[in-house]
Amino acid sequence: MTVQIIQDFIPPGRRNRPGYRLDPKYITIHDTANTQSGADAKVHASYVKSAAAAAIPASWHFTVDDKAIYQHLPLTENGWHCGDGTNGVGNRQSIGIEICENRDGNRAKAEANAAWLVAKLLKDFSLGLDRVKQHYDWSGKNCPRVLRGRKGGWQDFLAAIEAHLKPAPKLPVIIKAVGVRFEGKEAGIVGYYSNEEGTLYPRAVIEKMGATVSGHGDYVNIVRAKAADPAQVQQLQAEVVALKSENASLKAKIETAKKALS
């Protein structure tokens, strides 16, 4: 999974681009609290460059919607997004991420995109999952309000991040192709040996069908499963009937013993 990140920085010198050096130790998650239709990441990129945002001052590093991610500040500069003061740990040591709430957007997809971004940043800065914080953790504000307000919302979000942090499973590497014969005759198909302890594909499928695979070198031979001996099948069926009868008898004896002891 990869989401487009569009850099659209707040101009230098604005009150909401203070320029203090940022050495990221945390990632802080926010919700935009803007449910208006069209209030996507691009719209917030315009807002954060406005005189209104500069007057507060308010700024953060990324806004995420269901289609794209806009970056507003370099990751070497702090923003004003945590409400914990000029020298607060949140404002001075954390990357701020806003997740869009626009009613015409796909909120679940926006959260998924945000989880991808957080995982990427954790990897980039060698940070653990415990460094992902809520705005609430710094100032007590009910933010990110959507994640906090949904049962299990925050834990689900962390789980989505963690899923991106897990290494992708390694696929088998084909190391040799071999011809396949069916009961000694050319089958017109190719089998493959992989690096998984010499596993032959499609050996697993063949053996599940009851056939056997033998041989080595440039060819392997497949032999179909032998039909069951009718006499042996009949004998096994009789044994099953006898065991069922014996089991029923034992159950009856147990019930009789229980009644006697009660």
N, C-alpha and C positions, 0 to 999 in steps of 0.2 A: 504493500500500500504506500502510495506517495501522494501528497496533496500539494498543489501549487502554492508557493509562498511569494507574494508580490511585495516588494519593498517600496514603500511610499512614506518616506520619513517626514517627521515634523521639522520644519526649517530650523537651523541652528539660531540661537539667540532668543527664541521664544521662552516665555516664563515657564512653560510646561516641558521645555527641553533643557533642564538645568545643567546637564553635561558633567555631573559628578561621575567619577569612574565607578564602574560596576564590575565586581568580580563575583558572578552569580553563585550563590550558595543554596538558593531556594527557587521554587517556581510557584507563583501564587495564581490561583484560579478565581476568576470573577464571572458573573453573569451581567450582561449589559443592562438588564432591567428596562429594556426598550422593546416593547411588543408590537410596535407599529409595523404595518406591512411595508416592505422595502428597506427596513432598518438592518441591512446586512453588513458584512465586513467592509465593503467599499464605502458605504455611507458613513460608518464610524471612522474610517480613514480620513474622510473629509472633515468630520466633526473635530477630531483630535488636532487638526491643523488650524482650526478656527480661532477667532478672538475669544469666543465664549469659553472654550476649553483652556486657553492660555490664561484667562482671567481667574479661573478657579484656584490654582492651576491643576489640571488633571491630565495624566498621560500614562500610557502602558506600552508594552512592547508588541503585542499581537492581538488582532481580533480575528475570530474564527467563525465562519458560517458553514453552511452545508455544501458549499462549492469551492471555496478558496480561503486562504489565510493572508491577511495583510499585516505587514510588519511596519511599525511606526517609529521605532527607535533602534539604534545599533545595540547589540548585546554587550557593548562595553560602556554603555551609559545607563544611568538609573532613570526611573520614571516616578511620577507621583500617583500612586494607585492603591496604597495600603492604609492610608489614614492613620499612620503611627508616627507622624512627625518627620521633620527634616532629617534627623539622624536615626530614624527607626529602622530596625533590621529589615522589615518588609519593604520599605521604600528604597533602602540603600543596598540591599543584598539579594533582592529577588527579581526574577523576570515576571512581568505581569501579562496574563492571558485573559482576554474577555471572550466569552462564548455568546453568540447572538441568540436573541429570543424572538426575532421577528415572526409574527404569526403566519406569514406566508412562506416560511422556510421549513426545512425538515430538521427539527431540533435533534432527533436521534443521530442523524448524520453529522450535524455540527459537533455534537459531543464526541462522536467517533473520530472526527478530524482533529479535535482538540486532544484526545487521548494519544493519537499518533504523534502530534506535535510535541506533547510533553515527553513522551518516550524518546523522541529524537533529541530533545534538549538534555534529558538526563544522560543519555549516552555521550553527547557532545561535551558535556561538562563533568563527566564521571561522577554523577550524583546518584544517590539511592532513592527508592520510592518514598522513603520517609521524608524526603525534602520537598515533597509536593504538599502545598498548604492551601487552605481556604483564606479568602480575605478576612473572614471571621476570626481566624487565628491571630491576626495582627491587631485588629481594632474592635472586634466584637460585633461588627456589622453583619446582618443576615445576608451574606453573600459568599458563594454563589447560591442565590436563593432557590433556583430550580433544582439543583442537585441536592441542596440541603432539605428542600421541602418534599422530595419524593422519597418514599420508604426505600432504604438501601441505596439511594441515589449516589451518594459519595463513595461508598464501598464498591459499587458497580463500576464507577468511573475509574477508581484505582485499579480494579481488576482488569479493565480494558487497557490501561496503560501497561500493566504488568505483562499482559499477553504479548504486547509488542516488544517487550524487553527480552522475552525468551528466545533463545537461538532457534532458527528454522531447522527442522529435521533434515539430516543429510540423506540425500537420495542415493540409491545404489549406483555404483559406477560399473558400466559394462566393460569387462576386460577381455572377453572372447566370445565370438559367435561360432556356433556348431550346427552341423546338419542334423536333421531329425529323421529317424526311420520308425515306421510303425510295423511292429512284428517283422522286422527285417527288410521292409520295403520303404523306398524313399517316400517321405510324407509331403515334400514340397514346402516345408516351413523351416524356419530357423529358430534355434533356441539360443539363449545367452547365459554365459557365466558372469556373475557380478562379483564385486569385492566383499560381499557379505558371506564370508567363510565358504567361498566356492559355490554359492547357491546357483542353481540352474533355473532360469525362467523359461517356459512356464511350468517347471517341475511341481510347484505347490498346487497349481490348478489340476494338473494331471493326476497327482496322487490323491487329491480329494475326490476324484471321480473313481477311485478304486484301482487305477492302473499302476504299473510299476515302471520306473525309469532306470535303465542300466547303461553301462558303457562309459567310455571316456575318449579323450583325444578329439578328433574332428567330428565324430558322430556319437549320438546317443540313441538308444533303442527303447521304444515304448511298447509294453505288452499289456493288453487289456485284462481286466480282472476276470478270473474264471467264474463261471456260473456256479452257484451254490448246489451242493449235492442234495437232491430232493429228500433222500432218506435221512440225511443229517438234519435238514430243516424240520422234518416231521418229529425227529427225536427231541430236538430243542424245544419245539412247541409243546410236546408232551411234558417235558421237564418244567416248563413255565406254568402249565396248568397244575401240576403237582405242587409246585412251590406256593402258588396262590391258595390252594386248598389247605396246605399246611399252615400258611399264615393266618387264614380265617379261623382255623382250629385253635391256634395259639391265642388269638384275640378273644375267642369265646372263653377259654380257660382263665385268662387274665380278668375278664369281667366277672366270672364266677367267684374268683378269689377275692376281688374287691368287695363284692356283696357279702361274702362270708366274714370279712374283716370289719365291715361297717356296723 
